[in-house]
């Protein structure tokens, strides 16, 4: 029940943030710097918020307060910069808090993580296309904030500490996986989709992203992270690099690409299971600089294809190495003693 509520809340947070930026903030004019500030607050701060969340361990209260903050940023008659501060900080805190609860309650599975992260894509698209719908989302977000606290307090003590055992020396896999997120964002950002015109085609592309993220965790649980990467990343690289001008290859490529998102997050958590907030926030913090770099690189044609393929190659190598290293570390741990009580 908490997973479903957090997933709905994730949709609401991202929808309200986008509705704020593309509604009242854009209406005020000269939004370029404000959008840059929003993305910096919403993404680049998540690793720092995660460090704090891992120490405080009040994820339910944090998620609830973040929902109210985001709703207030949209609904209250605030100056544009204050709206951005409210929704940017609220976005960062909610993602870390909701992601931490999902990871801790996952029972060592990646499936719940995909269910949690996927609705955000739909929220962003709907918030951008229909910012006035924020007046519907805001009261629902406040209701979700009220419900999250009692549900989160019913979580088991085991899930609120860690669902996995810490492995020795996870530093290199953490670095490689974080870089893979940034590099993959660079490669993905140089590709454009000329067919994506109008509301309906934007929604269709978003549904492919949502489906990929949702399915990715379950595919990982069934095949393992290494096989999931082998199945999805080469196909995504070829389809996105060479098929972005056509709708069907683009949709298939986006589906395949997003299969790997929960895999990367889940591996980061396995590498540092005592720090779910930092593991979740680290990936988001790497995503924004990579996206900026990709948008600033003026490449087209073969140069863009090479960059896209190279970025995806680095991603698959990082996942394969990290998966093997983390598994080796977990296998080296002594067996847990069974309780005799």
C-alpha positions in Angstrom: 0.0 0.0 0.0 2.8 2.4 0.9 4.6 1.7 -2.4 1.4 2.5 -4.4 0.9 5.7 -2.4 4.5 6.8 -2.8 4.3 6.1 -6.6 1.1 8.3 -6.9 2.8 10.9 -4.8 5.8 10.8 -7.1 3.5 11.5 -10.1 1.9 14.4 -8.2 5.3 16.0 -7.2 6.7 15.9 -10.7 3.4 17.1 -12.2 3.2 20.0 -9.8 6.8 21.0 -10.3 6.4 21.0 -14.0 3.1 22.8 -13.8 4.7 25.5 -11.6 7.6 26.1 -13.9 5.5 26.1 -17.1 2.5 27.8 -15.5 2.9 30.7 -13.1 6.7 30.9 -13.3 6.8 31.1 -17.1 3.9 33.5 -17.1 6.1 35.9 -15.2 8.6 36.0 -18.1 12.4 35.6 -18.3 12.5 32.1 -17.0 15.8 30.7 -18.3 17.7 31.3 -15.0 14.8 30.2 -12.9 14.5 26.9 -14.8 18.3 26.4 -14.3 17.9 27.1 -10.6 14.9 24.7 -10.3 16.8 21.8 -12.0 19.9 22.4 -9.9 17.8 22.4 -6.7 15.7 19.4 -7.7 18.5 17.2 -8.9 21.9 18.2 -7.9 21.1 18.5 -4.2 19.7 15.0 -3.8 23.0 13.5 -2.8 23.3 16.0 0.1 19.7 15.4 1.0 20.3 11.7 0.9 23.2 12.0 3.4 20.9 13.9 5.8 18.1 11.4 5.3 20.3 8.4 6.1 21.2 10.0 9.4 17.7 11.3 10.4 15.7 8.3 9.2 12.3 10.0 9.1 11.5 9.3 5.5 7.7 9.4 6.0 7.7 12.8 7.6 10.2 14.1 5.0 8.1 12.9 2.1 4.9 14.4 3.6 6.5 17.8 4.2 7.9 17.8 0.7 4.5 17.1 -0.8 3.0 20.1 1.1 6.0 22.3 0.1 5.5 21.5 -3.6 1.8 22.0 -3.4 2.4 25.4 -1.7 4.9 26.4 -4.3 2.3 25.9 -7.0 -0.8 27.3 -5.3 0.4 30.2 -3.1 0.8 33.7 -4.6 4.5 33.8 -4.3 7.2 35.6 -6.3 8.6 33.3 -9.1 12.0 32.8 -7.3 10.2 31.6 -4.1 8.0 29.3 -6.2 11.2 27.7 -7.6 12.7 27.4 -4.2 9.6 25.7 -2.8 9.1 23.2 -5.6 12.9 22.6 -6.2 13.6 21.8 -2.6 10.4 19.8 -2.2 11.2 17.7 -5.3 14.6 16.9 -4.0 13.4 15.9 -0.5 10.5 13.8 -1.8 12.5 11.8 -4.3 15.1 10.9 -1.7 12.6 10.1 1.0 10.2 8.1 -1.2 13.1 6.4 -2.9 14.6 5.5 0.5 11.4 3.9 1.7 11.0 2.0 -1.5 14.6 0.6 -1.3 14.4 -0.3 2.4 11.0 -2.1 1.9 12.0 -3.8 -1.3 13.2 -7.1 0.3 16.2 -7.1 -2.0 14.2 -6.9 -5.2 14.4 -4.2 -7.9 10.8 -4.5 -9.0 9.4 -2.0 -6.4 12.0 0.6 -7.4 10.8 0.6 -11.0 7.2 1.0 -9.9 8.2 4.0 -7.7 10.3 5.9 -10.3 8.2 5.4 -13.4 5.2 7.7 -12.7 7.4 10.7 -12.5 7.8 10.7 -16.3 4.1 10.9 -16.8 3.9 13.7 -14.2 6.5 15.8 -15.9 4.9 15.5 -19.3 1.3 16.3 -18.0 2.6 19.2 -15.9 4.4 20.7 -18.9 1.5 20.2 -21.3 -1.4 21.1 -19.0 0.0 23.4 -16.2 -3.6 24.4 -15.1 -4.2 20.9 -14.0 -2.0 21.7 -11.0 -5.1 23.0 -9.3 -6.3 19.4 -9.3 -3.0 17.9 -8.3 -2.3 20.2 -5.4 -5.2 19.2 -3.0 -4.6 15.5 -3.9 -0.9 16.0 -3.0 -1.9 17.4 0.4 -4.2 14.4 1.0 -1.3 12.0 0.0 0.9 13.9 2.5 -1.6 13.2 5.3 -1.8 9.5 4.4 1.9 8.8 4.0 2.8 9.5 7.7 0.6 6.9 9.3 1.5 4.3 6.7 5.2 4.9 7.0 5.1 4.5 10.8 3.8 0.9 10.3 6.9 -0.2 8.5 8.9 -2.9 10.2 12.0 -1.9 12.2 14.1 -4.2 9.9 13.1 -2.3 6.8 13.8 1.1 8.4 17.5 0.2 9.0 18.5 -1.9 6.0 17.3 -4.8 3.9 20.8 -5.9 2.9 24.2 -6.4 4.5 27.0 -4.0 3.8 29.8 -5.4 1.5 33.5 -4.5 1.6 35.1 -1.8 -0.6 32.1 -0.8 -2.8 33.8 2.5 -3.8 34.8 1.7 -7.5 31.3 0.2 -8.4 29.7 3.3 -6.9 31.9 5.6 -8.9 31.4 3.7 -12.2 27.7 3.5 -11.8 27.4 7.2 -11.0 29.5 8.1 -14.0 27.4 5.8 -16.1 24.3 7.8 -15.2 26.0 11.0 -16.2 27.6 9.7 -19.4 24.3 8.0 -20.5 22.5 11.4 -20.0 25.1 13.0 -22.2 24.6 10.5 -25.0 20.8 10.6 -24.7 20.6 14.4 -24.7 22.3 14.8 -28.1 19.5 12.9 -29.8 16.4 14.6 -31.0 13.0 13.2 -32.1 11.7 15.2 -35.1 8.5 13.2 -35.2 7.5 14.2 -31.7 5.1 17.0 -32.6 1.9 17.7 -30.7 0.4 16.5 -27.4 -0.4 13.0 -28.4 3.0 12.0 -29.7 4.6 13.5 -26.6 2.3 11.4 -24.4 3.1 8.3 -26.5 6.9 8.8 -26.0 6.3 9.3 -22.2 4.3 6.1 -22.0 7.3 4.2 -23.5 9.5 5.8 -20.9 7.1 4.9 -18.1 6.7 1.3 -19.4 10.5 0.8 -19.6 11.1 2.1 -16.0 8.3 0.0 -14.6 9.4 -3.2 -16.4 13.1 -2.7 -15.7 13.0 -3.6 -12.1 11.0 -6.8 -12.8 13.3 -7.8 -15.6 16.2 -7.3 -13.3 14.7 -9.5 -10.7 14.1 -12.3 -13.3 17.4 -12.0 -15.3 19.8 -10.3 -12.9 21.4 -6.9 -13.5 24.1 -8.2 -15.9 21.7 -10.0 -18.3 19.2 -7.1 -18.1 22.0 -4.8 -19.3 23.0 -7.1 -22.1 19.4 -7.5 -23.3 18.5 -3.8 -23.1 21.5 -1.5 -23.6 22.8 -2.6 -27.0 19.3 -2.5 -28.4 18.7 0.9 -26.9 22.0 2.3 -28.3 21.3 1.1 -31.8 17.7 2.2 -31.9 18.3 5.6 -30.4 21.4 6.4 -32.4 20.1 5.3 -35.8 16.3 5.2 -35.4 15.4 8.5 -33.7 13.9 9.9 -36.9 11.2 7.3 -36.9 8.5 6.8 -34.3 8.5 3.0 -33.7 12.3 2.6 -33.4 12.4 5.6 -31.1 9.7 4.2 -28.8 11.4 0.8 -28.7 14.7 2.5 -27.9 13.3 4.6 -25.1 11.6 1.5 -23.6 14.9 -0.4 -23.8 16.9 2.5 -22.4 14.7 3.0 -19.4 14.8 -0.7 -18.5 18.3 0.1 -17.1 17.3 3.0 -14.8 16.0 0.9 -11.9 18.9 -1.6 -12.5 21.5 1.2 -11.9 19.7 2.5 -8.8 19.3 -1.0 -7.4 23.0 -1.8 -7.9 24.0 1.5 -6.1 21.8 0.5 -3.2 23.4 -3.0 -3.1 26.8 -1.4 -3.0 25.9 0.7 0.0 22.7 -0.8 1.6 23.2 1.3 4.8 22.8 4.5 2.8 19.6 4.2 0.7 19.1 8.0 0.6 22.6 8.7 -0.6 22.4 5.8 -3.1 19.2 7.2 -4.6 20.3 10.8 -4.5 23.7 10.2 -6.0 22.2 8.9 -9.3 19.9 12.0 -9.6 22.7 14.3 -8.8 24.8 12.9 -11.7 21.8 13.0 -14.1 21.5 16.8 -14.3 25.2 17.7 -15.1 25.2 15.0 -17.8 22.0 16.3 -19.3 23.4 19.8 -19.4 26.6 18.6 -21.0 24.6 16.7 -23.7 22.5 19.8 -24.5 25.6 22.0 -24.8 27.4 19.6 -27.2 26.5 20.7 -30.8 26.8 17.3 -32.5 24.8 15.9 -35.4 25.1 13.0 -37.8 27.9 10.5 -37.3 29.5 12.4 -34.5 26.2 12.2 -32.5 25.9 8.5 -33.3 29.4 7.8 -32.0 28.9 9.8 -28.8 25.6 8.0 -28.1 27.1 4.5 -28.8 30.1 5.3 -26.7 28.0 6.5 -23.8 25.9 3.4 -23.8 29.0 1.2 -24.1 30.4 2.7 -21.0 27.0 2.2 -19.3 26.9 -1.5 -20.0 30.5 -2.1 -19.0 29.9 -0.2 -15.7 26.9 -2.4 -14.9 28.6 -5.6 -15.8 31.7 -4.8 -13.7 29.7 -3.5 -10.8 27.3 -6.4 -10.8 30.1 -8.9 -10.7 32.1 -7.0 -8.1 29.1 -6.4 -5.8 28.0 -10.1 -6.1 31.5 -11.2 -5.2 31.5 -9.0 -2.2 28.2 -10.3 -1.0 29.3 -13.9 -1.5 32.4 -13.2 0.6 30.3 -12.2 3.7 30.0 -14.8 6.4 26.5 -16.3 6.7 24.2 -14.5 9.1 23.5 -16.3 12.4 20.0 -17.4 12.9 18.2 -16.1 15.9 17.5 -18.8 18.6 14.9 -16.7 20.3 
